[in-house]
Protein backbone atom coordinates (compact mmCIF):
# COMPACT_ATOMS: atom_id res chain seq x y z
CA UNK A 1 0.00 0.00 0.00
CA UNK A 2 2.84 2.35 0.91
CA UNK A 3 4.47 1.65 -2.44
CA UNK A 4 1.24 2.48 -4.29
CA UNK A 5 0.81 5.72 -2.32
CA UNK A 6 4.43 6.67 -3.00
CA UNK A 7 3.98 5.95 -6.71
CA UNK A 8 0.79 8.00 -6.86
CA UNK A 9 2.45 10.85 -5.01
CA UNK A 10 5.43 10.76 -7.38
CA UNK A 11 3.13 10.82 -10.39
CA UNK A 12 1.23 13.76 -8.90
CA UNK A 13 4.45 15.76 -8.43
CA UNK A 14 5.56 14.98 -11.98
CA UNK A 15 2.20 15.94 -13.47
CA UNK A 16 2.04 19.11 -11.39
CA UNK A 17 5.48 20.12 -12.58
CA UNK A 18 4.64 19.44 -16.21
CA UNK A 19 1.39 21.36 -15.86
CA UNK A 20 3.10 24.32 -14.20
CA UNK A 21 5.80 24.35 -16.86
CA UNK A 22 3.18 24.12 -19.60
CA UNK A 23 1.15 26.93 -18.03
CA UNK A 24 4.21 29.21 -17.80
CA UNK A 25 5.20 28.35 -21.35
CA UNK A 26 1.71 29.22 -22.53
CA UNK A 27 1.97 32.58 -20.77
CA UNK A 28 5.33 33.34 -22.42
CA UNK A 29 3.88 32.44 -25.81
CA UNK A 30 0.95 34.78 -25.12
CA UNK A 31 3.33 37.60 -24.16
CA UNK A 32 5.36 36.98 -27.31
CA UNK A 33 2.17 37.32 -29.34
CA UNK A 34 1.20 40.54 -27.58
CA UNK A 35 4.66 42.14 -27.79
CA UNK A 36 7.36 40.08 -29.54
CA UNK A 37 10.34 42.30 -28.62
CA UNK A 38 10.94 43.47 -25.05
CA UNK A 39 14.43 44.85 -25.02
CA UNK A 40 17.11 46.87 -23.30
CA UNK A 41 19.99 48.72 -24.99
CA UNK A 42 22.87 49.44 -22.63
CA UNK A 43 26.66 49.75 -22.61
CA UNK A 44 28.56 46.55 -21.89
CA UNK A 45 29.76 46.47 -18.28
CA UNK A 46 33.33 46.81 -17.14
CA UNK A 47 35.09 43.64 -16.02
CA UNK A 48 34.73 44.95 -12.46
CA UNK A 49 30.98 45.41 -12.86
CA UNK A 50 30.37 42.07 -14.58
CA UNK A 51 28.95 40.16 -11.60
CA UNK A 52 26.37 42.85 -10.84
CA UNK A 53 25.42 42.99 -14.51
CA UNK A 54 24.77 39.24 -14.59
CA UNK A 55 22.75 39.54 -11.37
CA UNK A 56 20.66 42.22 -13.14
CA UNK A 57 20.02 39.89 -16.09
CA UNK A 58 19.01 36.98 -13.85
CA UNK A 59 17.00 38.83 -11.21
CA UNK A 60 15.51 41.82 -13.04
CA UNK A 61 15.38 41.35 -16.82
CA UNK A 62 14.47 37.66 -16.92
CA UNK A 63 11.53 37.79 -14.43
CA UNK A 64 10.13 40.77 -16.39
CA UNK A 65 10.25 38.74 -19.64
CA UNK A 66 12.89 40.83 -21.42
CA UNK A 67 14.04 38.85 -24.44
CA UNK A 68 16.51 41.18 -26.17
CA UNK A 69 19.73 42.77 -24.92
CA UNK A 70 21.63 45.23 -27.13
CA UNK A 71 25.13 45.66 -25.71
CA UNK A 72 27.15 48.68 -26.79
CA UNK A 73 30.56 47.07 -26.82
CA UNK A 74 32.46 49.43 -29.10
CA UNK A 75 36.10 49.10 -27.92
CA UNK A 76 35.35 47.43 -24.57
CA UNK A 77 36.48 43.99 -25.70
CA UNK A 78 39.91 42.35 -25.98
CA UNK A 79 39.87 42.17 -29.78
CA UNK A 80 42.36 39.75 -31.28
CA UNK A 81 42.01 41.02 -34.86
CA UNK A 82 42.95 44.60 -33.95
CA UNK A 83 44.34 44.73 -30.39
CA UNK A 84 45.30 48.38 -30.91
CA UNK A 85 41.61 49.30 -30.83
CA UNK A 86 40.95 47.89 -27.35
CA UNK A 87 40.03 50.13 -24.46
CA UNK A 88 42.07 49.83 -21.29
CA UNK A 89 41.01 46.82 -19.21
CA UNK A 90 38.45 45.54 -21.73
CA UNK A 91 36.15 42.57 -21.29
CA UNK A 92 37.91 39.28 -21.94
CA UNK A 93 36.50 36.36 -23.88
CA UNK A 94 35.77 34.60 -20.58
CA UNK A 95 33.89 37.68 -19.36
CA UNK A 96 31.75 37.72 -22.48
CA UNK A 97 30.97 34.02 -22.15
CA UNK A 98 29.51 34.67 -18.70
CA UNK A 99 27.11 37.20 -20.22
CA UNK A 100 26.30 34.79 -23.05
CA UNK A 101 25.47 32.03 -20.56
CA UNK A 102 23.21 34.27 -18.47
CA UNK A 103 21.31 35.33 -21.58
CA UNK A 104 21.02 31.78 -22.93
CA UNK A 105 19.76 30.54 -19.58
CA UNK A 106 17.04 33.20 -19.68
CA UNK A 107 16.20 33.00 -23.42
CA UNK A 108 17.48 36.52 -24.08
CA UNK A 109 18.89 37.32 -27.53
CA UNK A 110 22.16 39.30 -27.44
CA UNK A 111 22.92 41.95 -30.05
CA UNK A 112 26.46 43.37 -29.77
CA UNK A 113 26.96 46.91 -31.04
CA UNK A 114 29.81 48.94 -32.45
CA UNK A 115 29.02 52.50 -33.55
CA UNK A 116 29.71 52.53 -37.27
CA UNK A 117 29.93 55.46 -39.69
CA UNK A 118 29.03 58.19 -37.17
CA UNK A 119 29.85 58.65 -33.49
CA UNK A 120 33.59 58.28 -34.05
CA UNK A 121 34.24 61.08 -31.56
CA UNK A 122 32.58 62.52 -28.50
CA UNK A 123 33.00 66.20 -27.66
CA UNK A 124 36.77 66.75 -27.42
CA UNK A 125 37.66 63.06 -27.52
CA UNK A 126 38.31 61.21 -30.77
CA UNK A 127 37.29 57.54 -30.68
CA UNK A 128 39.68 54.64 -30.97
CA UNK A 129 39.07 53.97 -34.66
CA UNK A 130 39.99 57.45 -35.90
CA UNK A 131 42.69 57.81 -33.29
CA UNK A 132 44.44 54.69 -34.58
CA UNK A 133 43.52 55.21 -38.24
CA UNK A 134 43.23 58.97 -38.81
CA UNK A 135 43.24 58.36 -42.56
CA UNK A 136 39.66 57.03 -42.18
CA UNK A 137 38.38 60.43 -40.98
CA UNK A 138 35.69 61.97 -43.19
CA UNK A 139 36.54 65.47 -41.89
CA UNK A 140 40.18 65.67 -40.74
CA UNK A 141 39.89 69.46 -41.00
CA UNK A 142 37.30 69.49 -38.18
CA UNK A 143 39.33 69.33 -34.99
CA UNK A 144 37.97 68.25 -31.61
CA UNK A 145 40.95 67.61 -29.34
CA UNK A 146 42.30 71.16 -29.26
CA UNK A 147 38.95 72.87 -29.02
CA UNK A 148 38.22 74.13 -25.51
CA UNK A 149 34.45 74.40 -25.88
CA UNK A 150 31.76 71.78 -26.30
CA UNK A 151 30.48 70.76 -28.72
CA UNK A 152 32.92 71.51 -31.56
CA UNK A 153 32.83 74.74 -33.60
CA UNK A 154 30.19 73.25 -35.93
CA UNK A 155 27.86 72.72 -32.99
CA UNK A 156 28.30 68.95 -33.27
CA UNK A 157 30.18 66.29 -31.33
CA UNK A 158 30.45 63.16 -33.45
CA UNK A 159 32.84 62.70 -36.37
CA UNK A 160 32.38 60.02 -39.02
CA UNK A 161 34.65 57.67 -40.88
CA UNK A 162 34.68 57.96 -44.64
CA UNK A 163 32.51 55.12 -46.02
CA UNK A 164 34.47 55.15 -49.27
CA UNK A 165 37.92 54.77 -47.80
CA UNK A 166 39.28 51.59 -49.43
CA UNK A 167 40.60 50.07 -46.20
CA UNK A 168 38.01 50.97 -43.57
CA UNK A 169 35.82 47.88 -44.06
CA UNK A 170 38.74 45.51 -43.70
CA UNK A 171 38.98 46.72 -40.12
CA UNK A 172 35.28 47.16 -39.43
CA UNK A 173 34.19 43.77 -40.76
CA UNK A 174 36.89 41.93 -38.82
CA UNK A 175 35.67 43.55 -35.59
CA UNK A 176 32.05 42.73 -36.40
CA UNK A 177 32.86 39.09 -37.13
CA UNK A 178 34.83 38.76 -33.92
CA UNK A 179 31.99 40.12 -31.78
CA UNK A 180 29.35 38.00 -33.48
CA UNK A 181 31.45 34.92 -32.89
CA UNK A 182 32.26 35.55 -29.25
CA UNK A 183 28.66 36.53 -28.42
CA UNK A 184 27.33 33.49 -30.32
CA UNK A 185 24.68 35.48 -32.14
CA UNK A 186 23.46 36.23 -35.66
CA UNK A 187 22.52 39.82 -34.81
CA UNK A 188 24.62 42.97 -34.93
CA UNK A 189 23.74 46.61 -34.16
CA UNK A 190 25.74 49.16 -36.16
CA UNK A 191 24.43 52.31 -34.47
CA UNK A 192 24.55 54.75 -37.44
CA UNK A 193 22.63 57.46 -35.60
CA UNK A 194 23.36 61.19 -35.64
CA UNK A 195 25.51 61.00 -38.77
CA UNK A 196 26.12 64.69 -39.43
CA UNK A 197 29.44 64.44 -41.29
CA UNK A 198 28.84 62.59 -44.56
CA UNK A 199 29.67 63.50 -48.14
CA UNK A 200 31.80 66.39 -46.95
CA UNK A 201 32.83 68.87 -49.63
CA UNK A 202 36.49 68.51 -48.64
CA UNK A 203 36.55 64.71 -48.68
CA UNK A 204 38.47 63.57 -51.79
CA UNK A 205 36.29 60.46 -52.09
CA UNK A 206 32.80 61.57 -50.98
CA UNK A 207 32.45 65.15 -52.15
CA UNK A 208 29.60 65.73 -54.56
CA UNK A 209 27.96 62.35 -53.95
CA UNK A 210 24.34 62.21 -52.83
CA UNK A 211 24.33 61.88 -49.04
CA UNK A 212 21.32 59.55 -49.12
CA UNK A 213 23.17 57.21 -51.45
CA UNK A 214 26.33 57.32 -49.33
CA UNK A 215 24.36 56.45 -46.22
CA UNK A 216 22.26 53.76 -47.95
CA UNK A 217 25.31 52.17 -49.54
CA UNK A 218 27.03 51.90 -46.16
CA UNK A 219 23.95 50.36 -44.53
CA UNK A 220 23.64 47.92 -47.44
CA UNK A 221 27.34 47.09 -47.35
CA UNK A 222 27.15 46.17 -43.65
CA UNK A 223 23.86 44.28 -44.08
CA UNK A 224 25.29 42.32 -47.01
CA UNK A 225 28.35 41.34 -45.01
CA UNK A 226 26.13 40.03 -42.21
CA UNK A 227 23.88 38.19 -44.67
CA UNK A 228 26.86 36.10 -45.83
CA UNK A 229 26.86 34.50 -42.39
CA UNK A 230 23.06 34.47 -41.99
CA UNK A 231 23.27 37.55 -39.79
CA UNK A 232 20.90 40.47 -39.49
CA UNK A 233 21.49 44.17 -38.99
CA UNK A 234 19.94 46.61 -36.53
CA UNK A 235 20.38 50.40 -36.76
CA UNK A 236 18.90 53.47 -35.11
CA UNK A 237 16.25 55.04 -37.33
CA UNK A 238 16.85 58.79 -37.01
CA UNK A 239 18.84 59.25 -40.26
CA UNK A 240 15.91 57.80 -42.21
CA UNK A 241 13.36 60.37 -40.98
CA UNK A 242 12.84 63.72 -42.72
CA UNK A 243 13.54 66.24 -39.97
CA UNK A 244 12.06 69.15 -41.92
CA UNK A 245 8.74 67.56 -42.88
CA UNK A 246 8.17 65.98 -39.48
CA UNK A 247 9.50 68.90 -37.46
CA UNK A 248 11.71 66.50 -35.48
CA UNK A 249 14.86 68.46 -36.31
CA UNK A 250 18.46 67.44 -36.97
CA UNK A 251 19.07 65.19 -33.96
CA UNK A 252 16.26 62.64 -33.87
CA UNK A 253 15.75 63.02 -37.62
CA UNK A 254 17.79 64.13 -40.63
CA UNK A 255 18.16 67.58 -42.13
CA UNK A 256 21.10 66.71 -44.40
CA UNK A 257 19.10 64.62 -46.89
CA UNK A 258 20.02 61.14 -45.66
CA UNK A 259 16.31 60.45 -45.02
CA UNK A 260 15.80 59.45 -48.67
CA UNK A 261 17.97 56.40 -47.95
CA UNK A 262 14.86 54.76 -46.48
CA UNK A 263 13.92 53.75 -50.03
CA UNK A 264 17.42 52.54 -50.89
CA UNK A 265 18.34 50.14 -48.07
CA UNK A 266 17.25 46.49 -47.74
CA UNK A 267 14.06 46.24 -45.70
CA UNK A 268 15.32 43.31 -43.65
CA UNK A 269 17.24 45.89 -41.60
CA UNK A 270 15.67 46.13 -38.14
CA UNK A 271 14.92 49.74 -37.16
CA UNK A 272 15.29 51.00 -33.59
CA UNK A 273 13.12 54.12 -33.63
CA UNK A 274 14.25 56.34 -30.73
CA UNK A 275 12.24 59.30 -29.43
CA UNK A 276 12.73 60.63 -25.93
CA UNK A 277 10.67 63.78 -25.43
CA UNK A 278 7.45 62.84 -27.21
CA UNK A 279 5.78 59.59 -28.21
CA UNK A 280 6.31 60.15 -31.94
CA UNK A 281 4.45 57.88 -34.36
CA UNK A 282 7.25 57.33 -36.87
CA UNK A 283 7.16 53.56 -36.25
CA UNK A 284 4.11 53.57 -38.55
CA UNK A 285 6.21 55.02 -41.39
CA UNK A 286 8.87 52.34 -40.97
CA UNK A 287 6.29 49.55 -40.87
CA UNK A 288 4.58 50.91 -43.98
CA UNK A 289 7.95 50.81 -45.74
CA UNK A 290 8.22 47.12 -44.84
CA UNK A 291 10.73 47.37 -41.98
CA UNK A 292 10.54 45.60 -38.64
CA UNK A 293 10.59 48.34 -36.02
CA UNK A 294 10.77 48.77 -32.26
CA UNK A 295 10.10 52.02 -30.43
CA UNK A 296 12.90 53.15 -28.11
CA UNK A 297 12.30 55.38 -25.07
CA UNK A 298 14.91 56.71 -22.63
CA UNK A 299 14.41 58.53 -19.32
CA UNK A 300 10.77 59.67 -19.06
CA UNK A 301 8.53 56.93 -17.59
CA UNK A 302 5.29 58.48 -18.80
CA UNK A 303 6.62 58.77 -22.37
CA UNK A 304 7.85 55.17 -22.27
CA UNK A 305 4.44 53.91 -21.16
CA UNK A 306 2.76 55.95 -23.88
CA UNK A 307 5.15 54.47 -26.46
CA UNK A 308 4.48 50.97 -25.13
CA UNK A 309 0.72 51.50 -25.35
CA UNK A 310 1.09 52.92 -28.87
CA UNK A 311 2.98 49.83 -29.98
CA UNK A 312 0.34 47.56 -28.44
CA UNK A 313 -2.36 49.60 -30.19
CA UNK A 314 -0.54 49.45 -33.54
CA UNK A 315 -0.29 45.67 -33.25
CA UNK A 316 -3.93 45.28 -32.26
CA UNK A 317 -5.45 47.57 -34.89
CA UNK A 318 -3.32 46.91 -37.97
CA UNK A 319 -3.55 44.41 -40.79
CA UNK A 320 -1.77 41.11 -40.24
CA UNK A 321 1.11 42.19 -42.49
CA UNK A 322 1.56 45.54 -40.74
CA UNK A 323 1.23 43.94 -37.31
CA UNK A 324 4.14 41.64 -38.14
CA UNK A 325 6.42 44.70 -38.51
CA UNK A 326 5.49 46.35 -35.20
CA UNK A 327 7.89 44.34 -33.05
CA UNK A 328 7.93 45.98 -29.63
CA UNK A 329 9.88 48.32 -27.42
CA UNK A 330 13.57 48.68 -26.50
CA UNK A 331 14.48 50.84 -23.52
CA UNK A 332 17.77 52.74 -23.94
CA UNK A 333 20.37 53.49 -21.26
CA UNK A 334 23.00 56.09 -22.16
CA UNK A 335 24.92 56.33 -18.91
CA UNK A 336 27.63 53.78 -18.23
CA UNK A 337 26.42 50.32 -17.30
CA UNK A 338 28.22 50.24 -13.96
CA UNK A 339 26.88 53.62 -12.87
CA UNK A 340 23.37 52.79 -13.98
CA UNK A 341 23.28 49.54 -12.01
CA UNK A 342 24.60 51.26 -8.90
CA UNK A 343 21.73 53.76 -9.15
CA UNK A 344 19.25 51.02 -10.00
CA UNK A 345 19.91 49.05 -6.85
CA UNK A 346 20.08 52.20 -4.73
CA UNK A 347 16.52 53.22 -5.70
CA UNK A 348 14.23 50.95 -3.72
CA UNK A 349 10.88 52.12 -5.11
CA UNK A 350 9.40 53.14 -8.44
CA UNK A 351 9.28 56.82 -9.33
CA UNK A 352 7.69 58.93 -12.04
CA UNK A 353 10.56 61.41 -11.99
CA UNK A 354 12.56 61.44 -15.24
CA UNK A 355 15.53 59.10 -15.00
CA UNK A 356 16.84 55.99 -16.68
CA UNK A 357 16.33 53.96 -13.51
CA UNK A 358 12.74 55.09 -13.04
CA UNK A 359 11.91 54.30 -16.66
CA UNK A 360 13.42 50.82 -16.52
CA UNK A 361 11.56 50.03 -13.29
CA UNK A 362 8.31 51.28 -14.80
CA UNK A 363 8.73 49.17 -17.94
CA UNK A 364 9.62 46.12 -15.83
CA UNK A 365 6.31 46.58 -14.01
CA UNK A 366 4.44 47.00 -17.30
CA UNK A 367 6.08 43.96 -18.91
CA UNK A 368 5.14 41.81 -15.92
CA UNK A 369 1.49 42.67 -16.51
CA UNK A 370 1.54 41.38 -20.08
CA UNK A 371 -0.22 38.08 -20.58
CA UNK A 372 -1.94 38.06 -17.16
CA UNK A 373 -5.46 38.70 -18.45
Secondary structure, DSSP 8 states (H G I E B T S, - for coil): -HHHHHHHHHHHHHHHHHHHHHHHHHHHHHHHHH-SEEEEEEE---STTHHHHHHHIIIIITTTT--EEEEE-TT-B--SS-GGG--TT-B-HHHHHHHHHHHHHTT-EEEEEEEESS-SEETTEE-HHHHH-GGGBTTTTS--TT--SSS-TTS-----B-TT-TTHHHHHHHHHHHHHHHTT-SEEEEE--S----S-TT-TTTTTS-HHHHHHHHHHHHHHHHHTTT-EEEEESGGGSBHHHHS-TTTSSBSSSGGGGGGTS-TTSEEEEE-SSS---HHHHHHHTT--EEEE--S-HHHHHHHHHHHHHHHHHS-HHHHTTEEEEEEE--S-HHHHHHHHHH--S---SSSHHHHHHHHHHHHHHTT--
